[in-house]
Structures are given as structure tokens and as C-alpha cells.
Amino acid sequence: MVEQLTGKVAVVTGAGRGIGRAVAIAYAGEGCAVCCFARTESEVAATVSYVDGQDGKAMSRITDVTDYGAVEKSFETASDTFGGVDIVVVNAGVSLNATVEAGDAAEWQQVLHTNLVGAYHTAKAAIPHLKARGGGKIIFIGSGLGHRGLPGTSAYACSKAGVWSLTRILAQELITENIAVNELIPGPVRTAINKQDDEELRAQLGRTEWIKSPEEVAPMALFLATQPDGGPTAQSFSLMRRDT
Ligand SMILES: NC(=O)c1ccc[n+]([C@@H]2O[C@H](COP(=O)([O-])OP(=O)(O)OC[C@H]3O[C@@H](n4cnc5c(N)ncnc54)[C@H](OP(=O)(O)O)[C@@H]3O)[C@@H](O)[C@H]2O)c1
């Protein structure tokens, strides 16, 4: 049976804008308490204020996912505030467009540190809280570029390839703990991370690609959060219209 979100608690990293904000608001609309982590205080506060205005439950924590100690502390606060953690959306991310030859090595490392090491930090800090509830869901926000890179995307594509590998390994490690671990690939979404306009995106990804709003990613995030115990794990769910 599909699970309800009422009474559940979700942590969403990068919930200050874009996809993370839309997912946090959608979860709160289904009765889930949401814990919004990101670095920009005004943005996570605005997400919480929006949820409050809809009579939902939300809290924010200024958290840089590259800092493991900070991530651990934020999970503890989230759990103390709402009584536990059931769902984790590992969403915080940055991008970089540069060829290997022309790009800057420090910027390349920073993308890996945020998208892959940050994802590892988030999942690692989540595990004891999910186990304490007897199970849960980890949803990694991946990318089609992690399955098939394009020129100029090495840092981003390598970080997301790592996220897809982490998804499959963690799913196996946690399968007996009733914790499902899956990847959600949004496809192109109009957010701050995307420096290209729709025409440029279609030129890169094909004229038939679905270029969407953050809100259009939320139904897939709801689907993954509400799958039953013993439901899918170690899978990639994509909203793209091409073979990733
Ligand atoms: N938009 C797309 O087309 C697309 C496609 C495929 C996958 N994705 C993935 O979707 C996820 C969300 O991206 P988006 O498109 O919604 O971009 P966005 O609007 O720029 O949102 C990114 C979020 O991540 C947070 N973040 C960045 N670095 C962080 C850090 N070190 N610690 C904590 N939070 C951090 C940002 O907040 P602060 O800067 O305030 O920390 C922001 O809230 C990313 O993982 C991205 O790779 C996006």
C-alpha cells in the first residue's frame, strides 16, 4: 500500500530555491514536516515562511553540506524538533561548465565536494535517524549527465556519476534496514543552476526534451517518498525524454 506523508518528517537539502524548495513545499502540502537545509538564510527562511502560511510544519537550518559536522548537527536538530527523520532528499548542488583543458582545478574540486562529498555527508548523517524510525527513504537528486556526460560538463557529470554509484551501493548496504535508496533525475529544469535558456537547452538536449518548472519535479519526489516498505530501491527514476 502506498504510504501517506502525514506525520512523517523529511529533510531536504538545498531547500531554499529551485527543485528543493518545490519538493519541500509539496511534501509539506501532504502533511509532512519539512526540515530545510541550505547556506542562504533568507532563502530557507522564505521556504519555511511559505509552508507556515499554508498551515504546514517546517524548520530551517543554515547548513553547508561540505561540512560533515554541520550536517550531523542539523540532522540532530531536525530530529529533536519533529521527533525523528523518515525521508531525506539529497538535493543540494552546484554546476560548472568548462572543458577539462580550460577549467580551473579548484572549481572542479568544489563541484565534486558539494555534489558528491556533500551527498555522502547527508546520507551518512541521515542513516542513524532513519534506522531509529525502523526505515525510511533516501532520494538522491541525480542528473542525466551522470549517466551520459557532455563536453564541458566533466565536474558536474563526474559528481553525478558518483551520486548514481553511491545510490546503488547504499541501497545494497541498507536493504535489510528497510531504507530505500533511489535516484531521481529531473531533466532540465528552469532554476538558478541552469545558465542556458530554453533554446540553448533544446539545442543541447534535443528539440523534444521536456524543459520544466521545479514544481513539475515534485510529483516524482512524492512518488518516491510514498512507496511502500519493500518497494523499489537501487533504481534511477528519470523525467527525461531521451535515453540517459
Ligand atoms: N535545474 C536542472 O536542470 C537540474 C537538472 C538535473 C539535476 N539537477 C539537480 O537538482 C538539484 C537542485 O538544483 P536546482 O536546479 O534546484 O538549483 P538551484 O536553484 O541553484 O538550487 C540549489 C540549492 O542547493 C543549495 N546548495 C548549493 N550548495 C550548497 C552547499 N554547499 N550546502 C548546502 N546547500 C547548498 C543552494 O542553496 P545555497 O546556495 O543557499 O546553499 C540551493 O538551495 C541539484 O543537485 C542539481 O544538480 C538540476
The ligand as a MOL file (V3000), in Angstrom:
LIG
                    3D

  0  0  0     0  0            999 V3000
M  V30 BEGIN CTAB
M  V30 COUNTS 48 52 0 0 0
M  V30 BEGIN ATOM
M  V30 1 N 17.9500 22.5190 -12.8120 0
M  V30 2 C 18.2360 21.4680 -13.5610 0
M  V30 3 O 18.0970 21.4900 -14.7980 0
M  V30 4 C 18.7200 20.1980 -12.9110 0
M  V30 5 C 18.7910 19.0440 -13.7010 0
M  V30 6 C 19.2490 17.8620 -13.1350 0
M  V30 7 C 19.6160 17.8380 -11.7960 0
M  V30 8 N 19.5430 18.9850 -11.0550 0 CHG=1
M  V30 9 C 19.9430 18.8890 -9.6340 0
M  V30 10 O 18.9150 19.3790 -8.8280 0
M  V30 11 C 19.4680 19.8300 -7.5890 0
M  V30 12 C 18.8770 21.1950 -7.2400 0
M  V30 13 O 19.3100 22.1430 -8.2010 0
M  V30 14 P 18.3970 23.3320 -8.7240 0
M  V30 15 O 18.3040 23.1860 -10.1720 0
M  V30 16 O 17.1650 23.4470 -7.9140 0 CHG=-1
M  V30 17 O 19.3940 24.5670 -8.4530 0
M  V30 18 P 19.3000 25.8620 -7.5130 0
M  V30 19 O 18.0120 26.5400 -7.7180 0
M  V30 20 O 20.5500 26.5860 -7.7060 0
M  V30 21 O 19.2640 25.2220 -6.0410 0
M  V30 22 C 20.4090 24.6270 -5.4730 0
M  V30 23 C 20.2110 24.5410 -3.9740 0
M  V30 24 O 21.3580 23.8800 -3.3990 0
M  V30 25 C 21.8550 24.6570 -2.3230 0
M  V30 26 N 23.2830 24.4560 -2.1340 0
M  V30 27 C 24.2940 24.6640 -3.0170 0
M  V30 28 N 25.4730 24.4070 -2.4320 0
M  V30 29 C 25.2050 24.0310 -1.1490 0
M  V30 30 C 26.0080 23.6600 -0.0370 0
M  V30 31 N 27.3510 23.6230 -0.1110 0
M  V30 32 N 25.3890 23.3430 1.1180 0
M  V30 33 C 24.0470 23.3840 1.2250 0
M  V30 34 N 23.2290 23.7350 0.2140 0
M  V30 35 C 23.8190 24.0640 -0.9570 0
M  V30 36 C 21.5170 26.1010 -2.7150 0
M  V30 37 O 21.4430 26.9440 -1.5850 0
M  V30 38 P 22.6660 27.8350 -1.0390 0
M  V30 39 O 23.4540 28.3150 -2.2440 0
M  V30 40 O 21.9790 28.8930 -0.2880 0
M  V30 41 O 23.4490 26.9250 -0.1580 0
M  V30 42 C 20.1200 25.9110 -3.3190 0
M  V30 43 O 19.1470 25.9000 -2.2910 0
M  V30 44 C 20.9840 19.8280 -7.7820 0
M  V30 45 O 21.5440 18.6720 -7.1880 0
M  V30 46 C 21.1370 19.7600 -9.2850 0
M  V30 47 O 22.3520 19.1810 -9.6690 0
M  V30 48 C 19.0980 20.1450 -11.5760 0
M  V30 END ATOM
M  V30 BEGIN BOND
M  V30 1 1 1 2
M  V30 2 2 2 3
M  V30 3 1 2 4
M  V30 4 1 4 5
M  V30 5 2 4 48
M  V30 6 2 5 6
M  V30 7 1 6 7
M  V30 8 2 7 8
M  V30 9 1 8 9
M  V30 10 1 8 48
M  V30 11 1 9 10
M  V30 12 1 9 46
M  V30 13 1 10 11
M  V30 14 1 11 12
M  V30 15 1 11 44
M  V30 16 1 12 13
M  V30 17 1 13 14
M  V30 18 2 14 15
M  V30 19 1 14 16
M  V30 20 1 14 17
M  V30 21 1 17 18
M  V30 22 2 18 19
M  V30 23 1 18 20
M  V30 24 1 18 21
M  V30 25 1 21 22
M  V30 26 1 22 23
M  V30 27 1 23 24
M  V30 28 1 23 42
M  V30 29 1 24 25
M  V30 30 1 25 26
M  V30 31 1 25 36
M  V30 32 1 26 27
M  V30 33 1 26 35
M  V30 34 2 27 28
M  V30 35 1 28 29
M  V30 36 1 29 30
M  V30 37 2 29 35
M  V30 38 1 30 31
M  V30 39 2 30 32
M  V30 40 1 32 33
M  V30 41 2 33 34
M  V30 42 1 34 35
M  V30 43 1 36 37
M  V30 44 1 36 42
M  V30 45 1 37 38
M  V30 46 2 38 39
M  V30 47 1 38 40
M  V30 48 1 38 41
M  V30 49 1 42 43
M  V30 50 1 44 45
M  V30 51 1 44 46
M  V30 52 1 46 47
M  V30 END BOND
M  V30 END CTAB
M  END
